[in-house]
Amino acid sequence: MIPFDSAHSSVNKGETLYDTSLVMDSLGVDLEVIRHCQNKYYDELINLKAHQHLNIGVINAGDGSGQHPSQCMLDMMTIHEHFGHFKGLKVAIIGDITNSRVAKSNMELLRKLSAKVYFSGPDYWY
C-alpha cells in the first residue's frame, strides 16, 4: 500500500491523474483504488490506457457526485450473505437519495440483479 496525498504531490504543479498513474505503474503498482472529486474521472484513464502504455488496474472508490461502486459491492455481498439471492427481493433505500453516490450505485446494480428497489426520505432530499 502506498498512501497518496495530492496536497503533497506534483498534482499541485499540474500533474494529471494519468501522469500520477503512470508513475505508480512505473513503481510496480498493480492496482489503484481512487476516490476522486471529479465525476467519471476514470474515463480519461480508460481512454489513455487504450492508446498508451499504462498497465495498472483502477478501482473506482467514488467519483464526485456520480457512483460509489466499491461500497456498493460490499452492500451486495452483505445482502447475498443474508438472503442468498437478489431476484424478487424488495429493497428500500432511505435517506438523501439525490446526493448519495452509494444509493445510485446500489439502485443500478439491484435493478440489474432483479431486485425491486423502493426509495423513501424527507421531501427536501428529493
FIKE-392640 format. One line per 5 residues: number of its first residue (from 0); their letters; for each residue z negated, x, y of N, C-alpha, C. Coordinates in nm, 3 decimals, decimal comma. Example, Ala and Ser with C-alpha at 12.3 -4.5 7.8 and 13.67 -1.06 7.14 Angstrom:
<recs>
0	as	-0,780:1,319:-0,569:-0,780:1,230:-0,450:-0,780:1,320:-0,330 | -0,708:1,285:-0,225:-0,714:1,367:-0,106:-0,787:1,290:0,003
</recs>
This chain:
<recs>
0	mipfd	0,000:0,085:-0,117:0,000:0,000:0,000:0,000:0,089:0,123 | 0,089:0,057:0,216:0,096:0,130:0,342:0,072:0,029:0,454 | -0,046:0,032:0,516:-0,069:-0,061:0,628:0,023:-0,027:0,744 | 0,073:-0,129:0,811:0,167:-0,107:0,921:0,122:-0,189:1,041 | 0,106:-0,123:1,153:0,068:-0,190:1,278:0,176:-0,161:1,381
5	sahss	0,254:-0,262:1,415:0,366:-0,241:1,507:0,321:-0,193:1,644 | 0,195:-0,219:1,681:0,144:-0,174:1,811:0,133:-0,022:1,816 | 0,126:0,041:1,700:0,114:0,187:1,694:0,233:0,248:1,621 | 0,351:0,197:1,649:0,471:0,247:1,581:0,586:0,262:1,680 | 0,698:0,302:1,630:0,817:0,317:1,714:0,880:0,184:1,751
10	vnkge	0,826:0,073:1,702:0,873:-0,059:1,744:0,860:-0,071:1,895 | 0,755:-0,012:1,950:0,734:-0,014:2,096:0,844:0,061:2,171 | 0,915:0,148:2,102:1,023:0,225:2,165:1,160:0,165:2,135 | 1,162:0,049:2,071:1,289:-0,017:2,044:1,336:-0,010:1,900 | 1,255:0,045:1,809:1,293:0,049:1,669:1,305:-0,094:1,616
15	tlydt	1,412:-0,121:1,545:1,435:-0,256:1,492:1,362:-0,273:1,359 | 1,355:-0,396:1,313:1,296:-0,424:1,183:1,375:-0,354:1,073 | 1,507:-0,351:1,089:1,590:-0,280:0,992:1,555:-0,131:0,991 | 1,539:-0,070:1,109:1,503:0,072:1,117:1,371:0,099:1,045 | 1,274:0,012:1,069:1,144:0,027:1,004:1,157:0,014:0,853
20	slvmd	1,237:-0,081:0,808:1,260:-0,099:0,664:1,330:0,022:0,604 | 1,422:0,079:0,679:1,493:0,198:0,632:1,395:0,315:0,615 | 1,302:0,330:0,709:1,200:0,435:0,698:1,114:0,411:0,574 | 1,069:0,287:0,556:0,986:0,254:0,439:1,063:0,281:0,310 | 1,191:0,247:0,308:1,276:0,272:0,193:1,284:0,422:0,165
25	slgvd	1,301:0,501:0,270:1,311:0,647:0,251:1,179:0,708:0,206 | 1,067:0,641:0,232:0,936:0,687:0,185:0,911:0,650:0,039 | 1,003:0,572:-0,018:0,990:0,534:-0,159:0,925:0,398:-0,180 | 0,908:0,322:-0,074:0,850:0,189:-0,086:0,952:0,099:-0,156 | 0,908:0,027:-0,256:0,997:-0,061:-0,332:1,002:-0,202:-0,276
30	levir	0,894:-0,248:-0,213:0,882:-0,387:-0,173:0,801:-0,399:-0,045 | 0,854:-0,475:0,051:0,784:-0,502:0,175:0,737:-0,647:0,176 | 0,616:-0,670:0,220:0,565:-0,805:0,243:0,552:-0,815:0,394 | 0,636:-0,901:0,454:0,645:-0,905:0,601:0,604:-1,042:0,653 | 0,516:-1,040:0,752:0,484:-1,159:0,830:0,533:-1,128:0,971
35	hcqnk	0,621:-1,213:1,022:0,687:-1,182:1,148:0,685:-1,304:1,239 | 0,677:-1,281:1,370:0,671:-1,393:1,465:0,806:-1,460:1,487 | 0,914:-1,395:1,448:1,050:-1,449:1,469:1,092:-1,536:1,351 | 1,146:-1,654:1,379:1,200:-1,739:1,273:1,317:-1,669:1,205 | 1,322:-1,677:1,074:1,430:-1,621:0,993:1,458:-1,474:1,023
40	yydel	1,353:-1,396:1,047:1,368:-1,253:1,073:1,443:-1,184:0,959 | 1,431:-1,236:0,840:1,489:-1,175:0,721:1,641:-1,183:0,718 | 1,701:-1,274:0,796:1,848:-1,284:0,799:1,910:-1,150:0,837 | 1,851:-1,083:0,936:1,902:-0,953:0,979:1,897:-0,853:0,864 | 1,786:-0,851:0,792:1,772:-0,757:0,681:1,870:-0,789:0,569
45	inlka	1,887:-0,915:0,539:1,979:-0,955:0,431:2,122:-0,917:0,468 | 2,163:-0,948:0,590:2,300:-0,918:0,634:2,325:-0,768:0,638 | 2,229:-0,691:0,690:2,248:-0,547:0,698:2,238:-0,483:0,560 | 2,150:-0,536:0,476:2,133:-0,481:0,341:2,262:-0,491:0,262 | 2,336:-0,598:0,283:2,461:-0,618:0,211:2,567:-0,516:0,252
50	hqhln	2,556:-0,463:0,373:2,660:-0,373:0,424:2,615:-0,228:0,437 | 2,485:-0,205:0,428:2,434:-0,069:0,445:2,342:-0,033:0,329 | 2,290:0,085:0,329:2,212:0,136:0,216:2,063:0,112:0,235 | 2,021:-0,009:0,206:1,879:-0,045:0,212:1,842:-0,100:0,075 | 1,761:-0,025:0,003:1,724:-0,064:-0,134:1,575:-0,096:-0,142
55	igvin	1,535:-0,199:-0,069:1,395:-0,238:-0,067:1,388:-0,391:-0,072 | 1,296:-0,442:-0,152:1,278:-0,586:-0,160:1,193:-0,637:-0,044 | 1,213:-0,762:-0,008:1,138:-0,822:0,102:1,078:-0,955:0,055 | 0,947:-0,969:0,076:0,878:-1,095:0,052:0,840:-1,152:0,187 | 0,882:-1,275:0,212:0,851:-1,343:0,338:0,708:-1,396:0,331
60	agdgs	0,619:-1,339:0,412:0,480:-1,385:0,417:0,458:-1,474:0,538 | 0,565:-1,528:0,591:0,557:-1,618:0,706:0,648:-1,571:0,816 | 0,725:-1,666:0,870:0,818:-1,630:0,977:0,805:-1,731:1,091 | 0,758:-1,684:1,205:0,747:-1,767:1,324:0,689:-1,903:1,293 | 0,762:-2,007:1,331:0,719:-2,143:1,301:0,798:-2,198:1,183
65	gqhps	0,865:-2,109:1,109:0,954:-2,150:1,002:0,886:-2,181:0,870 | 0,869:-2,081:0,786:0,822:-2,101:0,648:0,705:-2,008:0,617 | 0,636:-2,038:0,508:0,531:-1,951:0,455:0,539:-1,957:0,303 | 0,647:-1,901:0,245:0,671:-1,915:0,102:0,568:-1,846:0,013 | 0,507:-1,737:0,059:0,409:-1,671:-0,028:0,286:-1,760:-0,048
70	qcmld	0,239:-1,827:0,056:0,128:-1,921:0,042:0,171:-2,041:-0,041 | 0,293:-2,084:-0,021:0,348:-2,197:-0,097:0,344:-2,167:-0,247 | 0,382:-2,047:-0,286:0,382:-2,012:-0,428:0,241:-2,017:-0,486 | 0,142:-1,976:-0,408:0,003:-1,986:-0,455:-0,037:-2,132:-0,473 | 0,004:-2,216:-0,378:-0,026:-2,359:-0,389:0,040:-2,419:-0,513
75	mmtih	0,167:-2,383:-0,538:0,238:-2,436:-0,654:0,171:-2,389:-0,784 | 0,126:-2,264:-0,786:0,059:-2,212:-0,904:-0,071:-2,290:-0,930 | -0,145:-2,318:-0,824:-0,269:-2,394:-0,838:-0,243:-2,535:-0,890 | -0,142:-2,601:-0,834:-0,107:-2,736:-0,880:-0,065:-2,732:-1,026 | 0,018:-2,635:-1,062:0,065:-2,626:-1,201:-0,050:-2,596:-1,297
80	ehfgh	-0,142:-2,509:-1,258:-0,257:-2,479:-1,344:-0,343:-2,603:-1,366 | -0,353:-2,687:-1,265:-0,438:-2,806:-1,274:-0,369:-2,922:-1,347 | -0,241:-2,945:-1,317:-0,171:-3,061:-1,372:-0,070:-3,027:-1,481 | -0,020:-2,904:-1,483:0,076:-2,864:-1,585:0,220:-2,905:-1,560 | 0,245:-2,979:-1,452:0,381:-3,024:-1,420:0,384:-3,068:-1,273
85	fkglk	0,504:-3,097:-1,225:0,523:-3,144:-1,088:0,592:-3,280:-1,084 | 0,676:-3,306:-1,181:0,758:-3,427:-1,181:0,670:-3,552:-1,173 | 0,695:-3,632:-1,069:0,624:-3,757:-1,051:0,487:-3,746:-0,988 | 0,437:-3,625:-0,966:0,307:-3,611:-0,900:0,316:-3,665:-0,759 | 0,210:-3,729:-0,715:0,202:-3,777:-0,577:0,112:-3,678:-0,503
90	vaiig	0,173:-3,607:-0,407:0,102:-3,503:-0,334:0,096:-3,541:-0,187 | -0,025:-3,544:-0,131:-0,044:-3,574:0,011:-0,070:-3,444:0,086 | 0,006:-3,422:0,191:-0,016:-3,308:0,281:-0,074:-3,367:0,409 | -0,194:-3,325:0,442:-0,268:-3,387:0,552:-0,302:-3,282:0,657 | -0,276:-3,317:0,783:-0,311:-3,226:0,892:-0,199:-3,213:0,993
95	ditns	-0,189:-3,095:1,053:-0,089:-3,068:1,156:0,044:-3,035:1,089 | 0,116:-3,137:1,049:0,241:-3,121:0,975:0,349:-3,054:1,060 | 0,356:-3,090:1,186:0,462:-3,041:1,274:0,460:-2,889:1,289 | 0,342:-2,830:1,298:0,331:-2,686:1,325:0,292:-2,602:1,204 | 0,282:-2,663:1,088:0,237:-2,590:0,970:0,354:-2,534:0,891
100	rvaks	0,359:-2,401:0,884:0,462:-2,335:0,802:0,440:-2,364:0,655 | 0,314:-2,368:0,613:0,283:-2,393:0,473:0,325:-2,534:0,434 | 0,298:-2,630:0,521:0,336:-2,769:0,491:0,487:-2,780:0,474 | 0,564:-2,713:0,558:0,710:-2,716:0,546:0,756:-2,656:0,414 | 0,700:-2,541:0,381:0,738:-2,474:0,255:0,699:-2,558:0,135
105	nmell	0,576:-2,612:0,136:0,530:-2,694:0,024:0,615:-2,820:0,009 | 0,646:-2,885:0,120:0,727:-3,007:0,116:0,862:-2,980:0,048 | 0,930:-2,874:0,091:1,062:-2,845:0,035:1,055:-2,817:-0,114 | 0,960:-2,734:-0,155:0,954:-2,697:-0,296:0,905:-2,813:-0,382 | 0,804:-2,886:-0,334:0,755:-3,000:-0,412:0,865:-3,103:-0,435
110	rklsa	0,944:-3,129:-0,333:1,055:-3,225:-0,349:1,157:-3,174:-0,450 | 1,186:-3,044:-0,446:1,281:-2,986:-0,543:1,226:-2,993:-0,685 | 1,094:-2,993:-0,697:1,030:-2,999:-0,828:1,001:-3,143:-0,871 | 1,057:-3,240:-0,797:1,048:-3,384:-0,828:0,910:-3,445:-0,809 | 0,830:-3,387:-0,722:0,703:-3,450:-0,685:0,731:-3,545:-0,568
115	kvyfs	0,645:-3,643:-0,552:0,654:-3,736:-0,439:0,557:-3,685:-0,333 | 0,609:-3,661:-0,212:0,529:-3,600:-0,107:0,500:-3,701:0,002 | 0,374:-3,710:0,040:0,329:-3,800:0,146:0,260:-3,718:0,254 | 0,264:-3,769:0,377:0,205:-3,698:0,490:0,108:-3,788:0,564 | 0,004:-3,728:0,619:-0,091:-3,802:0,699:-0,156:-3,709:0,800
120	gpdyw	-0,194:-3,766:0,913:-0,264:-3,691:1,016:-0,267:-3,772:1,143 | -0,344:-3,727:1,240:-0,350:-3,799:1,367:-0,213:-3,802:1,436 | -0,188:-3,909:1,512:-0,061:-3,924:1,582:-0,026:-3,806:1,669 | -0,124:-3,743:1,733:-0,095:-3,632:1,824:-0,047:-3,507:1,751 | -0,048:-3,505:1,619:0,003:-3,392:1,542:0,145:-3,417:1,494
125	y	0,206:-3,529:1,532:0,343:-3,558:1,487:0,441:-3,541:1,598
</recs>
